[in-house]
Amino acid sequence: MIRCTRDPWPSWAKEYGVPMEEVALCRERMFQAILADVSIFFNIPLKIELLKAIPRGQGETVMRLSKAA
């Protein structure tokens, strides 16, 4: 599990008028893009799943990192 209790992205999104759901999805996609390279480097297929997100008002961001099937 990856847990984040602080997140600067919602503040920036408010400043530029970006919807909070877009912020949450962007963060998940950013980690997925990074994992693509990490998976190749370690030769282990990895995936990440966003379970909770600060931009969704859930108090913390929680992502599950696991091997891809």
PQR file with spaces between the fields and no chain letter, atoms N, CA, C, O and H, PARSE charges and radii, in Angstrom:
ATOM       1  N    MET     1       0.834   -1.167    0.000 -0.4000 1.5000
ATOM       2  CA   MET     1       0.000    0.000    0.000 -0.0000 2.0000
ATOM       3  C    MET     1       0.888    1.243    0.000  0.5500 1.7000
ATOM       4  O    MET     1       1.934    1.288    0.647 -0.5500 1.4000
ATOM       5  N    ILE     2       0.446    2.219   -0.726 -0.4000 1.5000
ATOM       6  CA   ILE     2       1.093    3.521   -0.727 -0.0000 2.0000
ATOM       7  C    ILE     2       0.086    4.496   -0.129  0.5500 1.7000
ATOM       8  O    ILE     2      -1.038    4.614   -0.615 -0.5500 1.4000
ATOM       9  H    ILE     2      -0.404    2.182   -1.251  0.4000 1.0000
ATOM      10  N    ARG     3       0.494    5.192    0.924 -0.4000 1.5000
ATOM      11  CA   ARG     3      -0.417    6.130    1.600 -0.0000 2.0000
ATOM      12  C    ARG     3       0.194    7.521    1.593  0.5500 1.7000
ATOM      13  O    ARG     3       1.379    7.691    1.880 -0.5500 1.4000
ATOM      14  H    ARG     3       1.408    5.096    1.320  0.4000 1.0000
ATOM      15  N    CYS     4      -0.614    8.501    1.268 -0.4000 1.5000
ATOM      16  CA   CYS     4      -0.219    9.910    1.309 -0.0000 2.0000
ATOM      17  C    CYS     4      -1.245   10.651    2.155  0.5500 1.7000
ATOM      18  O    CYS     4      -2.449   10.537    1.923 -0.5500 1.4000
ATOM      19  H    CYS     4      -1.577    8.363    1.036  0.4000 1.0000
ATOM      20  N    THR     5      -0.774   11.399    3.119 -0.4000 1.5000
ATOM      21  CA   THR     5      -1.690   12.157    3.971 -0.0000 2.0000
ATOM      22  C    THR     5      -1.695   13.643    3.640  0.5500 1.7000
ATOM      23  O    THR     5      -2.517   14.395    4.163 -0.5500 1.4000
ATOM      24  H    THR     5       0.203   11.492    3.308  0.4000 1.0000
ATOM      25  N    ARG     6      -0.786   14.066    2.776 -0.4000 1.5000
ATOM      26  CA   ARG     6      -0.743   15.457    2.338 -0.0000 2.0000
ATOM      27  C    ARG     6      -0.621   15.469    0.824  0.5500 1.7000
ATOM      28  O    ARG     6       0.046   14.614    0.241 -0.5500 1.4000
ATOM      29  H    ARG     6      -0.118   13.455    2.350  0.4000 1.0000
ATOM      30  N    ASP     7      -1.266   16.439    0.191 -0.4000 1.5000
ATOM      31  CA   ASP     7      -1.290   16.479   -1.265 -0.0000 2.0000
ATOM      32  C    ASP     7      -1.414   17.929   -1.731  0.5500 1.7000
ATOM      33  O    ASP     7      -2.424   18.576   -1.454 -0.5500 1.4000
ATOM      34  H    ASP     7      -1.808   17.133    0.665  0.4000 1.0000
ATOM      35  N    PRO     8      -0.403   18.453   -2.435 -0.5600 1.5000
ATOM      36  CA   PRO     8      -0.480   19.838   -2.904  0.2800 2.0000
ATOM      37  C    PRO     8      -1.372   20.010   -4.133  0.5500 1.7000
ATOM      38  O    PRO     8      -1.779   21.130   -4.442 -0.5500 1.4000
ATOM      39  N    TRP     9      -1.679   18.928   -4.833 -0.4000 1.5000
ATOM      40  CA   TRP     9      -2.411   19.030   -6.095 -0.0000 2.0000
ATOM      41  C    TRP     9      -3.792   19.661   -5.960  0.5500 1.7000
ATOM      42  O    TRP     9      -4.138   20.481   -6.811 -0.5500 1.4000
ATOM      43  H    TRP     9      -1.348   18.018   -4.582  0.4000 1.0000
ATOM      44  N    PRO    10      -4.609   19.343   -4.955 -0.5600 1.5000
ATOM      45  CA   PRO    10      -5.920   19.985   -4.862  0.2800 2.0000
ATOM      46  C    PRO    10      -5.850   21.507   -4.760  0.5500 1.7000
ATOM      47  O    PRO    10      -6.692   22.200   -5.330 -0.5500 1.4000
ATOM      48  N    SER    11      -4.860   22.035   -4.043 -0.4000 1.5000
ATOM      49  CA   SER    11      -4.712   23.495   -3.936 -0.0000 2.0000
ATOM      50  C    SER    11      -4.418   24.101   -5.293  0.5500 1.7000
ATOM      51  O    SER    11      -4.996   25.126   -5.656 -0.5500 1.4000
ATOM      52  H    SER    11      -4.176   21.472   -3.580  0.4000 1.0000
ATOM      53  N    TRP    12      -3.532   23.483   -6.041 -0.4000 1.5000
ATOM      54  CA   TRP    12      -3.203   23.989   -7.371 -0.0000 2.0000
ATOM      55  C    TRP    12      -4.400   23.866   -8.303  0.5500 1.7000
ATOM      56  O    TRP    12      -4.660   24.759   -9.110 -0.5500 1.4000
ATOM      57  H    TRP    12      -3.062   22.650   -5.746  0.4000 1.0000
ATOM      58  N    ALA    13      -5.126   22.761   -8.192 -0.4000 1.5000
ATOM      59  CA   ALA    13      -6.294   22.550   -9.049 -0.0000 2.0000
ATOM      60  C    ALA    13      -7.346   23.633   -8.802  0.5500 1.7000
ATOM      61  O    ALA    13      -7.933   24.158   -9.748 -0.5500 1.4000
ATOM      62  H    ALA    13      -4.915   22.036   -7.536  0.4000 1.0000
ATOM      63  N    LYS    14      -7.582   23.963   -7.542 -0.4000 1.5000
ATOM      64  CA   LYS    14      -8.546   25.028   -7.219 -0.0000 2.0000
ATOM      65  C    LYS    14      -8.111   26.353   -7.826  0.5500 1.7000
ATOM      66  O    LYS    14      -8.927   27.111   -8.352 -0.5500 1.4000
ATOM      67  H    LYS    14      -7.105   23.537   -6.773  0.4000 1.0000
ATOM      68  N    GLU    15      -6.810   26.619   -7.745 -0.4000 1.5000
ATOM      69  CA   GLU    15      -6.276   27.871   -8.294 -0.0000 2.0000
ATOM      70  C    GLU    15      -6.529   27.979   -9.803  0.5500 1.7000
ATOM      71  O    GLU    15      -6.777   29.070  -10.317 -0.5500 1.4000
ATOM      72  H    GLU    15      -6.147   26.004   -7.318  0.4000 1.0000
ATOM      73  N    TYR    16      -6.466   26.844  -10.507 -0.4000 1.5000
ATOM      74  CA   TYR    16      -6.629   26.854  -11.964 -0.0000 2.0000
ATOM      75  C    TYR    16      -7.986   26.345  -12.430  0.5500 1.7000
ATOM      76  O    TYR    16      -8.213   26.218  -13.633 -0.5500 1.4000
ATOM      77  H    TYR    16      -6.265   25.957  -10.090  0.4000 1.0000
ATOM      78  N    GLY    17      -8.887   26.052  -11.504 -0.4000 1.5000
ATOM      79  CA   GLY    17     -10.241   25.638  -11.870 -0.0000 2.0000
ATOM      80  C    GLY    17     -10.348   24.225  -12.419  0.5500 1.7000
ATOM      81  O    GLY    17     -11.212   23.951  -13.253 -0.5500 1.4000
ATOM      82  H    GLY    17      -8.703   26.155  -10.527  0.4000 1.0000
ATOM      83  N    VAL    18      -9.488   23.327  -11.968 -0.4000 1.5000
ATOM      84  CA   VAL    18      -9.507   21.932  -12.424 -0.0000 2.0000
ATOM      85  C    VAL    18     -10.405   21.118  -11.492  0.5500 1.7000
ATOM      86  O    VAL    18     -10.275   21.233  -10.273 -0.5500 1.4000
ATOM      87  H    VAL    18      -8.787   23.549  -11.291  0.4000 1.0000
ATOM      88  N    PRO    19     -11.321   20.290  -12.036 -0.5600 1.5000
ATOM      89  CA   PRO    19     -12.185   19.463  -11.189  0.2800 2.0000
ATOM      90  C    PRO    19     -11.370   18.480  -10.331  0.5500 1.7000
ATOM      91  O    PRO    19     -10.375   17.925  -10.798 -0.5500 1.4000
ATOM      92  N    MET    20     -11.788   18.273   -9.099 -0.4000 1.5000
ATOM      93  CA   MET    20     -11.066   17.387   -8.176 -0.0000 2.0000
ATOM      94  C    MET    20     -10.986   15.952   -8.683  0.5500 1.7000
ATOM      95  O    MET    20      -9.971   15.287   -8.473 -0.5500 1.4000
ATOM      96  H    MET    20     -12.596   18.724   -8.720  0.4000 1.0000
ATOM      97  N    GLU    21     -12.024   15.462   -9.342 -0.4000 1.5000
ATOM      98  CA   GLU    21     -11.973   14.088   -9.861 -0.0000 2.0000
ATOM      99  C    GLU    21     -10.865   13.948  -10.901  0.5500 1.7000
ATOM     100  O    GLU    21     -10.205   12.912  -10.984 -0.5500 1.4000
ATOM     101  H    GLU    21     -12.848   16.002   -9.513  0.4000 1.0000
ATOM     102  N    GLU    22     -10.670   14.990  -11.682 -0.4000 1.5000
ATOM     103  CA   GLU    22      -9.598   14.966  -12.673 -0.0000 2.0000
ATOM     104  C    GLU    22      -8.233   14.900  -11.991  0.5500 1.7000
ATOM     105  O    GLU    22      -7.318   14.245  -12.491 -0.5500 1.4000
ATOM     106  H    GLU    22     -11.206   15.831  -11.614  0.4000 1.0000
ATOM     107  N    VAL    23      -8.097   15.568  -10.863 -0.4000 1.5000
ATOM     108  CA   VAL    23      -6.852   15.533  -10.088 -0.0000 2.0000
ATOM     109  C    VAL    23      -6.593   14.108   -9.597  0.5500 1.7000
ATOM     110  O    VAL    23      -5.473   13.610   -9.708 -0.5500 1.4000
ATOM     111  H    VAL    23      -8.841   16.100  -10.456  0.4000 1.0000
ATOM     112  N    ALA    24      -7.610   13.455   -9.060 -0.4000 1.5000
ATOM     113  CA   ALA    24      -7.462   12.084   -8.557 -0.0000 2.0000
ATOM     114  C    ALA    24      -7.060   11.137   -9.687  0.5500 1.7000
ATOM     115  O    ALA    24      -6.140   10.336   -9.521 -0.5500 1.4000
ATOM     116  H    ALA    24      -8.520   13.859   -8.969  0.4000 1.0000
ATOM     117  N    LEU    25      -7.730   11.219  -10.821 -0.4000 1.5000
ATOM     118  CA   LEU    25      -7.429   10.336  -11.947 -0.0000 2.0000
ATOM     119  C    LEU    25      -6.046   10.611  -12.528  0.5500 1.7000
ATOM     120  O    LEU    25      -5.348    9.687  -12.945 -0.5500 1.4000
ATOM     121  H    LEU    25      -8.477   11.870  -10.955  0.4000 1.0000
ATOM     122  N    CYS    26      -5.657   11.874  -12.555 -0.4000 1.5000
ATOM     123  CA   CYS    26      -4.338   12.245  -13.064 -0.0000 2.0000
ATOM     124  C    CYS    26      -3.236   11.630  -12.204  0.5500 1.7000
ATOM     125  O    CYS    26      -2.235   11.127  -12.714 -0.5500 1.4000
ATOM     126  H    CYS    26      -6.225   12.624  -12.217  0.4000 1.0000
ATOM     127  N    ARG    27      -3.439   11.681  -10.912 -0.4000 1.5000
ATOM     128  CA   ARG    27      -2.437   11.109   -9.999 -0.0000 2.0000
ATOM     129  C    ARG    27      -2.311    9.595  -10.213  0.5500 1.7000
ATOM     130  O    ARG    27      -1.203    9.060  -10.239 -0.5500 1.4000
ATOM     131  H    ARG    27      -4.252   12.089  -10.497  0.4000 1.0000
ATOM     132  N    GLU    28      -3.437    8.918  -10.364 -0.4000 1.5000
ATOM     133  CA   GLU    28      -3.406    7.474  -10.614 -0.0000 2.0000
ATOM     134  C    GLU    28      -2.693    7.175  -11.933  0.5500 1.7000
ATOM     135  O    GLU    28      -1.869    6.262  -11.995 -0.5500 1.4000
ATOM     136  H    GLU    28      -4.337    9.352  -10.342  0.4000 1.0000
ATOM     137  N    ARG    29      -2.994    7.918  -12.969 -0.4000 1.5000
ATOM     138  CA   ARG    29      -2.362    7.695  -14.280 -0.0000 2.0000
ATOM     139  C    ARG    29      -0.870    7.998  -14.243  0.5500 1.7000
ATOM     140  O    ARG    29      -0.084    7.333  -14.918 -0.5500 1.4000
ATOM     141  H    ARG    29      -3.663    8.660  -12.919  0.4000 1.0000
ATOM     142  N    MET    30      -0.477    8.999  -13.460 -0.4000 1.5000
ATOM     143  CA   MET    30       0.937    9.333  -13.337 -0.0000 2.0000
ATOM     144  C    MET    30       1.706    8.149  -12.737  0.5500 1.7000
ATOM     145  O    MET    30       2.770    7.780  -13.233 -0.5500 1.4000
ATOM     146  H    MET    30      -1.116    9.539  -12.912  0.4000 1.0000
ATOM     147  N    PHE    31       1.163    7.561  -11.675 -0.4000 1.5000
ATOM     148  CA   PHE    31       1.813    6.399  -11.068 -0.0000 2.0000
ATOM     149  C    PHE    31       1.814    5.206  -12.019  0.5500 1.7000
ATOM     150  O    PHE    31       2.796    4.465  -12.059 -0.5500 1.4000
ATOM     151  H    PHE    31       0.298    7.860  -11.272  0.4000 1.0000
ATOM     152  N    GLN    32       0.748    5.000  -12.781 -0.4000 1.5000
ATOM     153  CA   GLN    32       0.704    3.913  -13.756 -0.0000 2.0000
ATOM     154  C    GLN    32       1.794    4.084  -14.807  0.5500 1.7000
ATOM     155  O    GLN    32       2.441    3.111  -15.197 -0.5500 1.4000
ATOM     156  H    GLN    32      -0.050    5.602  -12.749  0.4000 1.0000
ATOM     157  N    ALA    33       1.998    5.312  -15.264 -0.4000 1.5000
ATOM     158  CA   ALA    33       3.031    5.581  -16.261 -0.0000 2.0000
ATOM     159  C    ALA    33       4.427    5.293  -15.706  0.5500 1.7000
ATOM     160  O    ALA    33       5.270    4.729  -16.404 -0.5500 1.4000
ATOM     161  H    ALA    33       1.473    6.102  -14.948  0.4000 1.0000
ATOM     162  N    ILE    34       4.667    5.677  -14.466 -0.4000 1.5000
ATOM     163  CA   ILE    34       5.957    5.404  -13.831 -0.0000 2.0000
ATOM     164  C    ILE    34       6.161    3.900  -13.681  0.5500 1.7000
ATOM     165  O    ILE    34       7.256    3.388  -13.915 -0.5500 1.4000
ATOM     166  H    ILE    34       3.982    6.135  -13.899  0.4000 1.0000
ATOM     167  N    LEU    35       5.101    3.198  -13.288 -0.4000 1.5000
ATOM     168  CA   LEU    35       5.211    1.743  -13.080 -0.0000 2.0000
ATOM     169  C    LEU    35       5.511    0.986  -14.365  0.5500 1.7000
ATOM     170  O    LEU    35       6.111   -0.088  -14.321 -0.5500 1.4000
ATOM     171  H    LEU    35       4.211    3.614  -13.098  0.4000 1.0000
ATOM     172  N    ALA    36       5.107    1.523  -15.499 -0.4000 1.5000
ATOM     173  CA   ALA    36       5.411    0.857  -16.770 -0.0000 2.0000
ATOM     174  C    ALA    36       6.927    0.707  -16.923  0.5500 1.7000
ATOM     175  O    ALA    36       7.409   -0.364  -17.292 -0.5500 1.4000
ATOM     176  H    ALA    36       4.619    2.396  -15.535  0.4000 1.0000
ATOM     177  N    ASP    37       7.675    1.768  -16.642 -0.4000 1.5000
ATOM     178  CA   ASP    37       9.139    1.708  -16.732 -0.0000 2.0000
ATOM     179  C    ASP    37       9.740    0.833  -15.630  0.5500 1.7000
ATOM     180  O    ASP    37      10.671    0.067  -15.881 -0.5500 1.4000
ATOM     181  H    ASP    37       7.283    2.638  -16.343  0.4000 1.0000
ATOM     182  N    VAL    38       9.210    0.946  -14.421 -0.4000 1.5000
ATOM     183  CA   VAL    38       9.711    0.134  -13.307 -0.0000 2.0000
ATOM     184  C    VAL    38       9.483   -1.346  -13.589  0.5500 1.7000
ATOM     185  O    VAL    38      10.346   -2.175  -13.300 -0.5500 1.4000
ATOM     186  H    VAL    38       8.453    1.568  -14.218  0.4000 1.0000
ATOM     187  N    SER    39       8.331   -1.679  -14.148 -0.4000 1.5000
ATOM     188  CA   SER    39       8.016   -3.070  -14.484 -0.0000 2.0000
ATOM     189  C    SER    39       9.026   -3.637  -15.473  0.5500 1.7000
ATOM     190  O    SER    39       9.472   -4.775  -15.334 -0.5500 1.4000
ATOM     191  H    SER    39       7.630   -1.006  -14.382  0.4000 1.0000
ATOM     192  N    ILE    40       9.379   -2.837  -16.467 -0.4000 1.5000
ATOM     193  CA   ILE    40      10.361   -3.282  -17.463 -0.0000 2.0000
ATOM     194  C    ILE    40      11.733   -3.440  -16.821  0.5500 1.7000
ATOM     195  O    ILE    40      12.433   -4.422  -17.072 -0.5500 1.4000
ATOM     196  H    ILE    40       9.016   -1.912  -16.579  0.4000 1.0000
ATOM     197  N    PHE    41      12.110   -2.486  -16.005 -0.4000 1.5000
ATOM     198  CA   PHE    41      13.429   -2.517  -15.363 -0.0000 2.0000
ATOM     199  C    PHE    41      13.599   -3.761  -14.491  0.5500 1.7000
ATOM     200  O    PHE    41      14.637   -4.420  -14.545 -0.5500 1.4000
ATOM     201  H    PHE    41      11.541   -1.689  -15.802  0.4000 1.0000
ATOM     202  N    PHE    42      12.582   -4.082  -13.690 -0.4000 1.5000
ATOM     203  CA   PHE    42      12.664   -5.233  -12.784 -0.0000 2.0000
ATOM     204  C    PHE    42      12.121   -6.519  -13.404  0.5500 1.7000
ATOM     205  O    PHE    42      12.206   -7.585  -12.793 -0.5500 1.4000
ATOM     206  H    PHE    42      11.739   -3.546  -13.647  0.4000 1.0000
ATOM     207  N    ASN    43      11.568   -6.427  -14.605 -0.4000 1.5000
ATOM     208  CA   ASN    43      10.972   -7.574  -15.280 -0.0000 2.0000
ATOM     209  C    ASN    43       9.863   -8.216  -14.439  0.5500 1.7000
ATOM     210  O    ASN    43       9.723   -9.438  -14.388 -0.5500 1.4000
ATOM     211  H    ASN    43      11.499   -5.562  -15.102  0.4000 1.0000
ATOM     212  N    ILE    44       9.086   -7.360  -13.786 -0.4000 1.5000
ATOM     213  CA   ILE    44       7.948   -7.787  -12.977 -0.0000 2.0000
ATOM     214  C    ILE    44       6.767   -6.895  -13.369  0.5500 1.7000
ATOM     215  O    ILE    44       6.833   -5.680  -13.187 -0.5500 1.4000
ATOM     216  H    ILE    44       9.199   -6.367  -13.826  0.4000 1.0000
ATOM     217  N    PRO    45       5.698   -7.471  -13.899 -0.5600 1.5000
ATOM     218  CA   PRO    45       4.544   -6.630  -14.258  0.2800 2.0000
ATOM     219  C    PRO    45       3.842   -6.117  -12.992  0.5500 1.7000
ATOM     220  O    PRO    45       3.423   -6.900  -12.140 -0.5500 1.4000
ATOM     221  N    LEU    46       3.725   -4.813  -12.891 -0.4000 1.5000
ATOM     222  CA   LEU    46       3.117   -4.199  -11.710 -0.0000 2.0000
ATOM     223  C    LEU    46       1.875   -3.411  -12.107  0.5500 1.7000
ATOM     224  O    LEU    46       1.736   -2.963  -13.245 -0.5500 1.4000
ATOM     225  H    LEU    46       4.066   -4.177  -13.583  0.4000 1.0000
ATOM     226  N    LYS    47       0.976   -3.254  -11.137 -0.4000 1.5000
ATOM     227  CA   LYS    47      -0.199   -2.419  -11.361 -0.0000 2.0000
ATOM     228  C    LYS    47      -0.468   -1.635  -10.083  0.5500 1.7000
ATOM     229  O    LYS    47      -0.013   -2.003   -9.000 -0.5500 1.4000
ATOM     230  H    LYS    47       1.089   -3.618  -10.213  0.4000 1.0000
ATOM     231  N    ILE    48      -1.209   -0.556  -10.233 -0.4000 1.5000
ATOM     232  CA   ILE    48      -1.568    0.267   -9.090 -0.0000 2.0000
ATOM     233  C    ILE    48      -3.053    0.579   -9.170  0.5500 1.7000
ATOM     234  O    ILE    48      -3.594    0.826  -10.248 -0.5500 1.4000
ATOM     235  H    ILE    48      -1.579   -0.257  -11.112  0.4000 1.0000
ATOM     236  N    GLU    49      -3.698    0.564   -8.022 -0.4000 1.5000
ATOM     237  CA   GLU    49      -5.142    0.806   -7.951 -0.0000 2.0000
ATOM     238  C    GLU    49      -5.400    1.888   -6.910  0.5500 1.7000
ATOM     239  O    GLU    49      -4.974    1.765   -5.761 -0.5500 1.4000
ATOM     240  H    GLU    49      -3.259    0.363   -7.146  0.4000 1.0000
ATOM     241  N    LEU    50      -6.092    2.937   -7.310 -0.4000 1.5000
ATOM     242  CA   LEU    50      -6.427    4.028   -6.409 -0.0000 2.0000
ATOM     243  C    LEU    50      -7.647    3.630   -5.576  0.5500 1.7000
ATOM     244  O    LEU    50      -8.727    3.400   -6.119 -0.5500 1.4000
ATOM     245  H    LEU    50      -6.438    3.036   -8.243  0.4000 1.0000
ATOM     246  N    LEU    51      -7.469    3.549   -4.256 -0.4000 1.5000
ATOM     247  CA   LEU    51      -8.554    3.142   -3.367 -0.0000 2.0000
ATOM     248  C    LEU    51      -9.239    4.332   -2.697  0.5500 1.7000
ATOM     249  O    LEU    51     -10.459    4.343   -2.534 -0.5500 1.4000
ATOM     250  H    LEU    51      -6.591    3.735   -3.815  0.4000 1.0000
ATOM     251  N    LYS    52      -8.449    5.329   -2.312 -0.4000 1.5000
ATOM     252  CA   LYS    52      -8.966    6.547   -1.683 -0.0000 2.0000
ATOM     253  C    LYS    52      -8.166    7.710   -2.232  0.5500 1.7000
ATOM     254  O    LYS    52      -7.019    7.544   -2.647 -0.5500 1.4000
ATOM     255  H    LYS    52      -7.458    5.320   -2.445  0.4000 1.0000
ATOM     256  N    ALA    53      -8.779    8.903   -2.235 -0.4000 1.5000
ATOM     257  CA   ALA    53      -8.061   10.059   -2.755 -0.0000 2.0000
ATOM     258  C    ALA    53      -8.426   11.321   -1.981  0.5500 1.7000
ATOM     259  O    ALA    53      -9.598   11.587   -1.718 -0.5500 1.4000
ATOM     260  H    ALA    53      -9.710    9.038   -1.899  0.4000 1.0000
ATOM     261  N    ILE    54      -7.411   12.086   -1.624 -0.4000 1.5000
ATOM     262  CA   ILE    54      -7.625   13.361   -0.947 -0.0000 2.0000
ATOM     263  C    ILE    54      -8.512   14.275   -1.789  0.5500 1.7000
ATOM     264  O    ILE    54      -9.409   14.912   -1.239 -0.5500 1.4000
ATOM     265  H    ILE    54      -6.458   11.870   -1.838  0.4000 1.0000
ATOM     266  N    PRO    55      -8.292   14.364   -3.122 -0.5600 1.5000
ATOM     267  CA   PRO    55      -9.154   15.238   -3.924  0.2800 2.0000
ATOM     268  C    PRO    55     -10.634   14.829   -3.905  0.5500 1.7000
ATOM     269  O    PRO    55     -11.505   15.636   -4.233 -0.5500 1.4000
ATOM     270  N    ARG    56     -10.913   13.596   -3.527 -0.4000 1.5000
ATOM     271  CA   ARG    56     -12.303   13.133   -3.418 -0.0000 2.0000
ATOM     272  C    ARG    56     -12.856   13.369   -2.010  0.5500 1.7000
ATOM     273  O    ARG    56     -13.974   12.956   -1.703 -0.5500 1.4000
ATOM     274  H    ARG    56     -10.206   12.941   -3.260  0.4000 1.0000
ATOM     275  N    GLY    57     -12.077   14.030   -1.160 -0.4000 1.5000
ATOM     276  CA   GLY    57     -12.514   14.328    0.194 -0.0000 2.0000
ATOM     277  C    GLY    57     -12.397   13.156    1.147  0.5500 1.7000
ATOM     278  O    GLY    57     -13.089   13.119    2.164 -0.5500 1.4000
ATOM     279  H    GLY    57     -11.169   14.366   -1.409  0.4000 1.0000
ATOM     280  N    GLN    58     -11.531   12.191    0.838 -0.4000 1.5000
ATOM     281  CA   GLN    58     -11.419   10.986    1.653 -0.0000 2.0000
ATOM     282  C    GLN    58     -10.304   11.053    2.694  0.5500 1.7000
ATOM     283  O    GLN    58      -9.983   10.039    3.312 -0.5500 1.4000
ATOM     284  H    GLN    58     -10.969   12.221    0.012  0.4000 1.0000
ATOM     285  N    GLY    59      -9.708   12.231    2.899 -0.4000 1.5000
ATOM     286  CA   GLY    59      -8.754   12.429    3.977 -0.0000 2.0000
ATOM     287  C    GLY    59      -7.341   11.954    3.725  0.5500 1.7000
ATOM     288  O    GLY    59      -6.404   12.479    4.327 -0.5500 1.4000
ATOM     289  H    GLY    59      -9.969   13.055    2.396  0.4000 1.0000
ATOM     290  N    GLU    60      -7.159   10.989    2.866 -0.4000 1.5000
ATOM     291  CA   GLU    60      -5.835   10.488    2.511 -0.0000 2.0000
ATOM     292  C    GLU    60      -5.914    9.825    1.139  0.5500 1.7000
ATOM     293  O    GLU    60      -6.990    9.454    0.670 -0.5500 1.4000
ATOM     294  H    GLU    60      -7.919   10.563    2.376  0.4000 1.0000
ATOM     295  N    THR    61      -4.768    9.686    0.518 -0.4000 1.5000
ATOM     296  CA   THR    61      -4.710    8.955   -0.746 -0.0000 2.0000
ATOM     297  C    THR    61      -4.108    7.595   -0.447  0.5500 1.7000
ATOM     298  O    THR    61      -3.041    7.505    0.161 -0.5500 1.4000
ATOM     299  H    THR    61      -3.894    9.987    0.898  0.4000 1.0000
ATOM     300  N    VAL    62      -4.779    6.543   -0.865 -0.4000 1.5000
ATOM     301  CA   VAL    62      -4.303    5.178   -0.649 -0.0000 2.0000
ATOM     302  C    VAL    62      -4.337    4.455   -1.992  0.5500 1.7000
ATOM     303  O    VAL    62      -5.361    4.418   -2.674 -0.5500 1.4000
ATOM     304  H    VAL    62      -5.645    6.616   -1.358  0.4000 1.0000
ATOM     305  N    MET    63      -3.193    3.885   -2.349 -0.4000 1.5000
ATOM     306  CA   MET    63      -3.084    3.114   -3.591 -0.0000 2.0000
ATOM     307  C    MET    63      -2.520    1.737   -3.273  0.5500 1.7000
ATOM     308  O    MET    63      -1.636    1.586   -2.430 -0.5500 1.4000
ATOM     309  H    MET    63      -2.361    3.915   -1.794  0.4000 1.0000
ATOM     310  N    ARG    64      -3.050    0.747   -3.960 -0.4000 1.5000
ATOM     311  CA   ARG    64      -2.563   -0.619   -3.779 -0.0000 2.0000
ATOM     312  C    ARG    64      -1.609   -0.935   -4.928  0.5500 1.7000
ATOM     313  O    ARG    64      -1.990   -0.861   -6.096 -0.5500 1.4000
ATOM     314  H    ARG    64      -3.768    0.870   -4.644  0.4000 1.0000
ATOM     315  N    LEU    65      -0.378   -1.284   -4.595 -0.4000 1.5000
ATOM     316  CA   LEU    65       0.623   -1.693   -5.561 -0.0000 2.0000
ATOM     317  C    LEU    65       0.709   -3.216   -5.534  0.5500 1.7000
ATOM     318  O    LEU    65       0.870   -3.811   -4.468 -0.5500 1.4000
ATOM     319  H    LEU    65      -0.069   -1.344   -3.646  0.4000 1.0000
ATOM     320  N    SER    66       0.602   -3.846   -6.702 -0.4000 1.5000
ATOM     321  CA   SER    66       0.638   -5.312   -6.736 -0.0000 2.0000
ATOM     322  C    SER    66       1.161   -5.792   -8.088  0.5500 1.7000
ATOM     323  O    SER    66       1.301   -5.019   -9.036 -0.5500 1.4000
ATOM     324  H    SER    66       0.472   -3.363   -7.568  0.4000 1.0000
ATOM     325  N    LYS    67       1.441   -7.082   -8.142 -0.4000 1.5000
ATOM     326  CA   LYS    67       1.829   -7.694   -9.411 -0.0000 2.0000
ATOM     327  C    LYS    67       0.618   -7.753  -10.328  0.5500 1.7000
ATOM     328  O    LYS    67      -0.488   -8.074   -9.895 -0.5500 1.4000
ATOM     329  H    LYS    67       1.327   -7.710   -7.372  0.4000 1.0000
ATOM     330  N    ALA    68       0.837   -7.442  -11.592 -0.4000 1.5000
ATOM     331  CA   ALA    68      -0.236   -7.535  -12.580 -0.0000 2.0000
ATOM     332  C    ALA    68      -0.387   -8.996  -13.003  0.5500 1.7000
ATOM     333  O    ALA    68       0.580   -9.758  -13.025 -0.5500 1.4000
ATOM     334  H    ALA    68       1.736   -7.182  -11.945  0.4000 1.0000
ATOM     335  N    ALA    69      -1.586   -9.353  -13.328 -0.4000 1.5000
ATOM     336  CA   ALA    69      -1.847  -10.748  -13.737 -0.0000 2.0000
ATOM     337  C    ALA    69      -1.383  -11.001  -15.137  0.5500 1.7000
ATOM     338  O    ALA    69      -1.523  -12.115  -15.642 -0.5500 1.4000
ATOM     339  H    ALA    69      -2.371   -8.734  -13.310  0.4000 1.0000
